[in-house]
Amino acid sequence: MYDKRDWNYNITLHSAAHQHDDWAKYYSQYKFIVTMAFETAWRGSCTGIYLPLLFLIRHTLEIGYKTNLIFLNTLLDPEEKTAYSNDHKLEKLHKKFKETVEKIYKKKDLPQGFMNEFKSKVAKLEKFNDSLRTIDSCSTTFRYPEKVNGSPSIENPIIINFIDIKEAFDDATTVLTFTHDVIADYLNLKTQRAP
């Protein structure tokens, strides 16, 4: 008789099949675990998991931005590339993401329709980032009860609604998941139409 642990629970980290530096894989796995946690919360309550869930949401967004910037940088000349690796603040990453998409829009002559749709969708992502930033600007509030100086991570009561958070997370991750796909599709169409 075989033990399920031999095939179902063993993972080799940093193998050819599980590259540890694959940003898209990190992003999709974090996004998946947040979705699973929300599904669990629908059946019960999120009061017992709200801190790690909020941390995972915030971290998923950070990885989503960086995953996009890695792809978008491949479409730019070396001197145009966006530096991002030391950024952990969502507002900085958001600004760099928008600026980089705008650079590519101009450089690759993407249709105006793409940019109009991007601007409308990215506005929802921006709103979500702003709401998270007011609670956790540096990725520590949901990880530790105290700041480095010993003061409370959350100094004043804040009421949040997890249905609102879930809807905003879904809107945000839609932009981060599909922006690079849409740009790649436009560029492939443009290449196919070229004489």
The 8 nearest C-alpha neighbors of each residue, nearest first, counted from 0:
[[1, 2, 3, 5, 4, 6, 7, 8],
 [2, 0, 3, 5, 4, 6, 7, 8],
 [1, 3, 4, 5, 0, 6, 7, 8],
 [4, 2, 5, 7, 6, 1, 8, 9],
 [3, 5, 8, 2, 7, 6, 9, 1],
 [4, 6, 3, 2, 7, 9, 8, 1],
 [7, 5, 4, 3, 8, 9, 2, 10],
 [8, 6, 4, 3, 9, 5, 10, 2],
 [7, 9, 4, 6, 10, 5, 3, 11],
 [10, 8, 6, 7, 5, 4, 11, 3],
 [11, 9, 12, 8, 17, 7, 6, 14],
 [10, 12, 14, 13, 9, 17, 16, 15],
 [11, 13, 14, 17, 10, 19, 18, 16],
 [12, 14, 18, 19, 17, 11, 15, 16],
 [13, 15, 17, 16, 12, 18, 11, 19],
 [14, 16, 17, 18, 13, 12, 11, 19],
 [15, 17, 14, 18, 13, 11, 12, 19],
 [18, 16, 14, 13, 15, 12, 19, 11],
 [19, 17, 13, 20, 21, 14, 15, 16],
 [18, 20, 13, 21, 17, 12, 14, 22],
 [19, 21, 18, 22, 13, 25, 24, 17],
 [20, 22, 24, 19, 18, 23, 25, 17],
 [23, 21, 25, 66, 24, 20, 26, 62],
 [24, 22, 26, 25, 21, 66, 27, 63],
 [23, 25, 27, 22, 26, 21, 28, 18],
 [26, 24, 22, 28, 23, 27, 29, 21],
 [25, 27, 23, 29, 24, 28, 62, 63],
 [26, 28, 30, 24, 29, 25, 31, 23],
 [27, 29, 31, 25, 30, 26, 24, 32],
 [30, 28, 32, 26, 31, 27, 59, 25],
 [29, 31, 27, 33, 28, 32, 59, 26],
 [30, 32, 28, 34, 29, 33, 27, 35],
 [31, 33, 35, 29, 34, 30, 36, 28],
 [34, 32, 36, 30, 35, 31, 37, 29],
 [35, 33, 31, 37, 32, 36, 38, 30],
 [34, 36, 32, 38, 33, 37, 31, 39],
 [35, 37, 39, 33, 38, 34, 32, 40],
 [38, 36, 40, 34, 39, 35, 41, 33],
 [37, 39, 35, 41, 40, 36, 34, 42],
 [38, 40, 36, 37, 42, 41, 35, 43],
 [39, 41, 44, 45, 37, 43, 42, 38],
 [42, 40, 38, 39, 43, 37, 44, 45],
 [43, 41, 40, 39, 44, 38, 37, 45],
 [44, 42, 40, 41, 39, 45, 46, 38],
 [43, 45, 40, 46, 41, 42, 47, 39],
 [44, 46, 40, 48, 47, 49, 43, 37],
 [45, 47, 44, 49, 48, 40, 50, 43],
 [46, 48, 45, 49, 44, 50, 40, 51],
 [49, 47, 45, 46, 50, 51, 52, 44],
 [48, 50, 52, 45, 46, 51, 53, 47],
 [51, 49, 141, 53, 52, 48, 54, 142],
 [52, 50, 54, 53, 49, 48, 55, 141],
 [51, 53, 49, 55, 54, 50, 48, 56],
 [54, 52, 56, 50, 55, 51, 49, 57],
 [53, 55, 51, 57, 141, 52, 56, 58],
 [56, 54, 58, 52, 53, 57, 59, 51],
 [57, 55, 53, 59, 54, 58, 52, 60],
 [56, 58, 54, 60, 59, 55, 53, 61],
 [59, 57, 55, 61, 60, 56, 54, 62],
 [60, 58, 56, 62, 57, 61, 29, 55],
 [59, 61, 63, 57, 58, 62, 64, 56],
 [62, 60, 58, 64, 63, 59, 89, 65],
 [61, 63, 65, 59, 64, 60, 26, 66],
 [64, 62, 60, 66, 61, 65, 175, 26],
 [65, 63, 67, 61, 62, 66, 68, 60],
 [64, 66, 68, 62, 67, 63, 69, 61],
 [67, 65, 63, 69, 22, 64, 68, 23],
 [68, 66, 70, 64, 65, 69, 71, 63],
 [67, 69, 71, 65, 70, 66, 72, 64],
 [68, 70, 66, 72, 67, 71, 65, 73],
 [71, 69, 67, 68, 73, 72, 66, 179],
 [70, 72, 68, 73, 74, 69, 67, 99],
 [71, 73, 80, 75, 74, 69, 70, 68],
 [74, 72, 71, 70, 75, 69, 76, 80],
 [75, 73, 72, 71, 76, 103, 70, 107],
 [76, 74, 72, 73, 79, 80, 77, 71],
 [75, 77, 79, 78, 80, 74, 73, 72],
 [78, 76, 79, 80, 75, 72, 73, 81],
 [77, 79, 76, 80, 75, 81, 72, 82],
 [80, 78, 76, 77, 75, 81, 72, 102],
 [81, 79, 72, 77, 78, 75, 76, 82],
 [80, 82, 83, 72, 79, 99, 95, 68],
 [83, 81, 84, 80, 85, 95, 86, 68],
 [82, 84, 86, 85, 81, 65, 92, 68],
 [85, 83, 86, 82, 65, 87, 81, 68],
 [86, 84, 83, 87, 82, 88, 92, 65],
 [87, 85, 83, 84, 88, 92, 91, 89],
 [86, 88, 89, 137, 85, 61, 138, 92],
 [89, 87, 91, 90, 137, 86, 136, 92],
 [88, 90, 92, 91, 93, 87, 61, 128],
 [89, 91, 93, 92, 88, 94, 128, 132],
 [92, 90, 94, 93, 89, 88, 95, 86],
 [93, 91, 89, 95, 94, 90, 96, 64],
 [92, 94, 90, 96, 91, 95, 89, 97],
 [93, 95, 91, 97, 96, 92, 98, 90],
 [96, 94, 98, 92, 93, 97, 99, 91],
 [95, 97, 93, 99, 94, 98, 92, 100],
 [98, 96, 100, 94, 99, 95, 101, 93],
 [99, 97, 101, 95, 100, 96, 94, 102],
 [98, 100, 102, 96, 101, 97, 95, 103],
 [99, 101, 103, 97, 102, 98, 104, 96],
 [100, 102, 104, 98, 99, 103, 97, 105],
 [103, 101, 99, 105, 100, 104, 106, 98],
 [104, 102, 106, 100, 105, 101, 107, 99],
 [103, 105, 101, 109, 102, 107, 108, 106],
 [106, 104, 108, 102, 103, 107, 101, 109],
 [107, 105, 103, 108, 104, 102, 109, 75],
 [108, 106, 103, 109, 104, 105, 186, 102],
 [107, 109, 105, 106, 104, 110, 103, 111],
 [108, 110, 104, 107, 111, 113, 105, 185],
 [111, 109, 112, 113, 108, 114, 104, 185],
 [110, 112, 114, 113, 115, 109, 104, 116],
 [113, 111, 115, 110, 114, 116, 109, 117],
 [112, 114, 116, 111, 110, 115, 117, 109],
 [113, 115, 117, 111, 116, 112, 118, 110],
 [116, 114, 112, 118, 117, 113, 111, 119],
 [115, 117, 119, 113, 114, 118, 112, 120],
 [116, 118, 114, 120, 115, 119, 121, 113],
 [119, 117, 121, 115, 116, 120, 114, 122],
 [118, 120, 116, 122, 117, 121, 115, 123],
 [121, 119, 117, 122, 118, 123, 116, 174],
 [120, 122, 124, 118, 123, 119, 117, 125],
 [121, 123, 125, 120, 124, 119, 118, 126],
 [124, 122, 126, 121, 125, 120, 127, 171],
 [123, 125, 171, 121, 127, 122, 126, 128],
 [124, 126, 122, 128, 123, 127, 121, 129],
 [125, 127, 123, 129, 128, 124, 122, 130],
 [128, 126, 124, 130, 129, 125, 167, 131],
 [129, 127, 125, 131, 130, 126, 132, 124],
 [128, 130, 132, 126, 127, 131, 125, 133],
 [129, 131, 127, 128, 132, 133, 126, 134],
 [132, 130, 128, 134, 133, 129, 135, 127],
 [133, 131, 136, 135, 129, 134, 130, 128],
 [132, 134, 131, 130, 135, 129, 136, 128],
 [133, 135, 132, 131, 136, 130, 140, 153],
 [136, 134, 132, 140, 137, 138, 131, 133],
 [135, 137, 132, 88, 138, 133, 134, 131],
 [136, 138, 88, 139, 135, 87, 140, 132],
 [139, 137, 135, 136, 140, 87, 141, 57],
 [138, 140, 142, 141, 137, 143, 135, 146],
 [141, 139, 152, 135, 142, 143, 138, 153],
 [140, 142, 54, 50, 139, 143, 53, 51],
 [143, 141, 139, 140, 54, 144, 51, 50],
 [142, 144, 145, 140, 141, 139, 152, 146],
 [145, 143, 152, 151, 140, 142, 146, 141],
 [146, 144, 151, 152, 149, 143, 150, 147],
 [145, 147, 149, 152, 148, 150, 151, 144],
 [146, 148, 149, 145, 150, 152, 143, 151],
 [147, 149, 146, 150, 145, 151, 152, 144],
 [150, 148, 146, 145, 147, 151, 152, 144],
 [149, 151, 146, 145, 148, 152, 147, 154],
 [152, 150, 145, 153, 154, 144, 146, 149],
 [153, 151, 145, 140, 144, 146, 154, 150],
 [154, 152, 151, 155, 140, 156, 134, 144],
 [153, 155, 151, 152, 156, 150, 157, 145],
 [156, 154, 153, 157, 151, 152, 158, 134],
 [155, 157, 158, 154, 153, 159, 134, 152],
 [158, 156, 155, 159, 153, 134, 154, 133],
 [157, 159, 156, 160, 161, 155, 134, 163],
 [160, 158, 161, 157, 164, 163, 162, 130],
 [159, 161, 163, 162, 164, 158, 165, 157],
 [160, 162, 164, 163, 165, 159, 45, 166],
 [161, 163, 165, 164, 160, 166, 167, 159],
 [164, 162, 166, 161, 160, 165, 167, 159],
 [163, 165, 161, 167, 162, 166, 168, 160],
 [166, 164, 168, 162, 167, 163, 161, 169],
 [167, 165, 169, 163, 168, 164, 162, 170],
 [166, 168, 170, 164, 169, 165, 127, 171],
 [169, 167, 165, 171, 166, 170, 164, 172],
 [168, 170, 166, 172, 167, 171, 173, 165],
 [171, 169, 167, 173, 168, 172, 166, 123],
 [172, 170, 124, 168, 173, 169, 174, 167],
 [171, 173, 175, 174, 169, 170, 176, 168],
 [172, 174, 176, 170, 171, 175, 177, 169],
 [175, 173, 172, 171, 176, 177, 178, 120],
 [176, 174, 172, 173, 63, 177, 178, 171],
 [177, 175, 173, 174, 172, 178, 63, 179],
 [176, 178, 180, 179, 174, 175, 173, 181],
 [179, 177, 181, 180, 174, 175, 176, 182],
 [178, 180, 182, 181, 177, 183, 67, 70],
 [181, 179, 177, 183, 178, 182, 184, 176],
 [180, 182, 184, 178, 183, 179, 177, 185],
 [181, 183, 179, 185, 184, 180, 186, 178],
 [182, 184, 180, 186, 181, 185, 179, 187],
 [185, 183, 181, 187, 182, 186, 180, 188],
 [186, 184, 182, 188, 187, 183, 189, 181],
 [185, 187, 189, 183, 184, 188, 190, 182],
 [188, 186, 190, 184, 189, 185, 183, 191],
 [189, 187, 191, 185, 190, 186, 184, 192],
 [188, 190, 186, 192, 187, 191, 185, 193],
 [191, 189, 187, 193, 188, 192, 186, 185],
 [190, 192, 188, 189, 193, 187, 194, 186],
 [193, 191, 189, 190, 188, 194, 187, 186],
 [192, 194, 190, 191, 189, 188, 187, 186],
 [193, 192, 191, 190, 189, 188, 187, 186]]
